[in-house]
């Protein structure tokens, strides 16, 4: 397992906009996702539905407030 790397919004935003990186809200609650939604982010519930189809090399960024 690789180390977890912290990134800034400035660093990650262009990669999310191009689709190279998936931005995922770490909260499992839909209410918290709505309250802390960032542009281009998906909910944890949505992420869980696509996990089986993801390429193992797909870059993921999880966030919480």
C-alpha positions as CSV (number, residue, x, y, z in Angstrom):
1,X,0.0,0.0,0.0
2,X,1.3,3.4,-0.9
3,X,1.5,6.4,1.4
4,X,-1.4,8.9,1.6
5,X,-0.5,12.2,0.1
6,X,-2.2,15.5,1.0
7,X,-3.0,17.8,-1.9
8,X,-4.3,21.3,-2.1
9,X,-7.5,22.3,-3.9
10,X,-5.3,24.3,-6.4
11,X,-3.3,21.2,-7.2
12,X,-6.2,18.9,-7.6
13,X,-8.9,21.0,-9.3
14,X,-7.4,20.8,-12.9
15,X,-7.0,17.1,-12.6
16,X,-10.7,16.7,-11.5
17,X,-11.9,19.0,-14.3
18,X,-10.1,16.9,-16.9
19,X,-11.4,13.7,-15.4
20,X,-8.0,12.3,-14.6
21,X,-8.8,12.3,-10.9
22,X,-12.0,11.4,-9.1
23,X,-13.0,13.6,-6.2
24,X,-15.0,11.8,-3.6
25,X,-16.7,13.1,-0.4
26,X,-15.5,10.9,2.4
27,X,-18.8,11.4,4.4
28,X,-21.2,8.5,4.0
29,X,-24.2,10.7,4.9
30,X,-25.9,12.3,1.9
31,X,-26.8,15.2,4.1
32,X,-23.2,15.9,4.9
33,X,-22.3,15.5,1.2
34,X,-24.9,18.1,0.3
35,X,-23.6,20.4,3.0
36,X,-20.0,20.0,2.0
37,X,-20.3,19.4,-1.8
38,X,-17.4,20.6,-3.9
39,X,-17.6,21.2,-7.6
40,X,-16.9,18.0,-9.5
41,X,-17.2,15.7,-6.5
42,X,-19.2,12.6,-6.1
43,X,-20.9,11.3,-3.1
44,X,-19.5,8.3,-1.2
45,X,-22.6,6.4,-2.1
46,X,-22.1,7.1,-5.8
47,X,-18.4,6.1,-5.5
48,X,-19.3,2.8,-3.9
49,X,-21.4,1.9,-6.9
50,X,-18.5,2.4,-9.3
51,X,-15.7,0.8,-7.3
52,X,-16.0,-2.6,-9.1
53,X,-15.5,-0.9,-12.5
54,X,-12.5,1.3,-11.6
55,X,-9.1,0.8,-13.0
56,X,-6.7,0.1,-10.1
57,X,-4.5,3.0,-11.3
58,X,-7.3,5.5,-11.1
59,X,-6.3,8.5,-9.0
60,X,-8.8,9.1,-6.1
61,X,-9.0,12.1,-3.8
62,X,-11.2,11.9,-0.7
63,X,-12.1,15.0,1.1
64,X,-13.9,16.0,4.3
65,X,-14.6,19.4,5.8
